Amino acid sequence: MKVYHSLNNLPPFKNPVITVGTFDGVHQGHRMLIKKIKSFAKEITGESVLITFDPHPRLVVYPNEKSLQILSTLDEKISLLESEGVDHLVVVPFTNEFSLMTAKDYLKYFLIKHFHPAIIVTGYNHSFGHHRDGNIEMLRKFKNEFHYQIEELNKQLIDDIAVSSSRIRIALNEGDIEMATHLLGHYYSITGRVTRGQQFGNKIGFPTANIEINDALKLIPADGVYAVLVNFKNQQLKGMMNIGFRPTVDGVHHKLEVHLLDFYQDLYKEQLEIHFVKRLRDEKKFLSIDALKEQLAKDKHNTIAELK
């Protein structure tokens, strides 16, 4: 897959079949959409071209928005789309100026000028332009003038995509990792840098790496203890992760900590990619450090069982 981060100097795509979307999480609904786009492209000996935006349009259109939670960072999205066999991904810088384009200018000076599509794939409820007055009817109106075809996806698929995105967020916020994994078609993951902690884990025999998330908008699953798989450089490691306030020893600062099984290297300042496999339990406050250690030993046993 070829990736472009600018509209300048795009190549002449061959009979491009294009669609526009955020593709957040690249979940099962998106995979169904991509499969259709690839099928259309194959029929006309063309290329599949996915168009997305960075930053997320809501951050520009609603700059005071505080509730946005993303399922995948741009780097994660690129990696996931590459695994789907897409020919081209164009990441369009979403600016305030871009957001003010009229629907007709969006069609003429964005889609047609830069992509010259053979086929535009869109949903029945897709809207575009500054006032969101561009729609499927406008695309049909100009298809002969600009020499493209329209492929409208059925309502059920588009509804499934919308439901999947919102349902995945709900599942992760509730700690329902199994449901999130089912809807995504892959383990949910976060990526972060290892920072210095208080070294408390070392003192009780369960050293942890403190994780600082790279993107503040990234959705963090519900507080609790999880069995996880951790990618570090070219290795996949097993671990158990705690998300929360560590009420037995702290209770104030929200932390993300991962204990890696049978791994003893110093990871300070390294990047870890953490994949959530199973939520083991809620976070809780223990009456003593010994009780905490006893529970951590049980958590480790359960983690090993889950990650066999």
Secondary structure as GFF3:
##gff-version 3
##sequence-region A 1 308
A	DSSP	beta_strand	2	4	.	.	.	ID=ss1
A	DSSP	beta_strand	16	20	.	.	.	ID=ss2
A	DSSP	alpha_helix	28	43	.	.	.	ID=ss3
A	DSSP	beta_strand	47	54	.	.	.	ID=ss4
A	DSSP	alpha_helix	57	61	.	.	.	ID=ss5
A	DSSP	alpha_helix	74	82	.	.	.	ID=ss6
A	DSSP	beta_strand	88	93	.	.	.	ID=ss7
A	DSSP	alpha_helix	96	99	.	.	.	ID=ss8
A	DSSP	alpha_helix	103	105	.	.	.	ID=ss9
A	DSSP	pi_helix	106	112	.	.	.	ID=ss10
A	DSSP	alpha_helix	113	115	.	.	.	ID=ss11
A	DSSP	beta_strand	119	123	.	.	.	ID=ss12
A	DSSP	alpha_helix	136	141	.	.	.	ID=ss13
A	DSSP	alpha_helix	143	146	.	.	.	ID=ss14
A	DSSP	beta_strand	149	153	.	.	.	ID=ss15
A	DSSP	alpha_helix	155	173	.	.	.	ID=ss16
A	DSSP	alpha_helix	177	184	.	.	.	ID=ss17
A	DSSP	beta_strand	189	195	.	.	.	ID=ss18
A	DSSP	alpha_helix	200	203	.	.	.	ID=ss19
A	DSSP	beta_strand	209	213	.	.	.	ID=ss20
A	DSSP	beta_strand	224	232	.	.	.	ID=ss21
A	DSSP	beta_strand	235	244	.	.	.	ID=ss22
A	DSSP	beta_strand	255	260	.	.	.	ID=ss23
A	DSSP	beta_strand	271	281	.	.	.	ID=ss24
A	DSSP	alpha_helix	289	306	.	.	.	ID=ss25
###
